[in-house]
Amino acid sequence: MTERSVTATEKATLATRSSGKGRLFRKYALLFAAAVSTALLASGLVQIWFAYQEQTALLVRLQHEQATAAAGKIGQFIGEIEDQIGWTTQLPWIAATLDQRRFDAQRLLRQVPAITEIAQLDGSGHEQLKVSRLAMDVVGSGQDFSDDPKFTDPVAHKVWFGPVYFRGQSEPYMAIAVGGNRREAGVSVAEVNLKFIWDVVSRIRVGRRGTAYVVDGKGRLIAHPDIALVLRNTDLSGLAQVRAAILTTTAGGGGSQPVETTRDIQGRTVLAAYAPIPPLDWHMFVELPLNEAYQPIYAAVKRSSALLLAGLLFAVLAGLVLARRMVVPIRTLQQGAQRIGDGDLNQRIRIATRDELEDLANQFNEMGERLQQLYGNLERVSQLKRYFSPQLAEMIVSSGEAILGESHRREITVIFCDLRNFTAFSSSSSPETVMQVLADYYRCLGAVLRRSEATIGHFAGDGLMAFFNDPLPCPDHEARGLRAAVAMQREVGKLVENWHRQGFALGFGVGLASGFATLGHIGSEDQFHYTAIGPVVNLASRLCDEAANGEIHMDAAVQGATANVAKTRELAQRRLKGFADPVAVYVLLATEFESDGEDPIQSRAKRGSETPPG
């Protein structure tokens, strides 16, 4: 579009406006002063209100974060003790290990001052050893704890936390029991002096006069900067915030709750926040005196009020000065902005006032230019997202597509995958069913490949080819490809299980190969694909054909590059179509990539759900 010329009607309109310039100026001077003053006053009051709300919300968030962070420190303290106890349950209970277990128990008492006593129960729940700081060691007492929770719970759940009790009505204690990996390893039961948690609580700083403390599930004080309160077995269940925490836990709630204004143990008005300490039924409390908590808010309100008064005076004076210069430039800006808003991105606003209005006009012009570039880039990114991940597509556009370059050779890792028995399934199923299966299938694969930043080469029915290390270089492309293949097997495996429940005898196999390939654009000028060709692509396809349901087959290059993170088994060398010499083929057994559940390779092998390739 081109800039249109001023019509006769517009010239007449401008002339009429010029003749009424004086009245327009007086009207706008008064209106500007009144409107700006009113708006400034209203906005100032609203700003003060929102500033107050935002500061309060910030304070609430900080209280939550402090409570949660402090709870994390306590949880870490208990967790470290749990880990130390766990080291004493590594050996099975036989006579030859008694001396070693006694040595381990004595070493544990030296390394963890909080533990005053540790008893070790054998696989049948009988006490075989007790080492204590406060009493004589006991060997082979045979006391039966087989029905006691300190034995039954660790056997079933590996760890048990006993209730808090006060030894001698002064120092708080708690029993922690940890079971071995096997039942015959027995259970270690440690009596932990919770007075040592005071060291953790005393290092937590809450403002200048705030307090952090810990209570158990009954509201009794476990840790407090004033340790005398702990040694007196202080019961804080009468405090409103403690009652609220106990009720929330009893009702099945979780997480830190909203900050409330309440009274602390000294009778001060405080802001209190609390957070649970998992897996215990304890709660971490953080309290800050109200006057200290709101001090920044009061100071901010005073500053905002002073700035508001100054702004009102300035608005009245500025209205008289600026109204004269704003009438015509504002209308020009309005018309230009309207044209840009209507899509005339070639529109340029011409203002020569040598002030902010001229700068604003120039910014509008720059915005139009940037919008033109942005729309072009967005259209290009939209096209590239069909073949690349969103991040990679944006990187390609921002680099002026130089990252794609001309056709070239590069070492890449190629993934080929397809569905087993899909041909028979598609022949015997309705088109709607087939398309729904493919939609779910490619939606699942697309999510994995986007996360992996893979380049999608092409789709073909139920088959997909993708590759790594081009156009985005990655030094660990073999490991990244294997990680993506494992994720694909995991996610598609869920679909396969669902398909089997629907009676669809489908499976999923993956082939991986690494080597040099030729990469570039293939297609016409109107439509093209960025893809890879060469023997490594064919090899990945053949390996995919060899893989049964739930299997990942790879060549020697991928196996060698990922040997430190993947367990594989070499199959008999295969003669693959298109390859003169036999090819070494490896099947993936397990990887270090699976950290949130059973390895999908092993789990499907256990279920025996392999479907013949098809």
Summary of the structure (lengths in Angstrom):
residues: 614
radius of gyration: 36.4
end to end distance: 56.7
largest distance: 112.5
contacts: 1918
relative contact order: 0.07
helix: 50%
strand: 22%
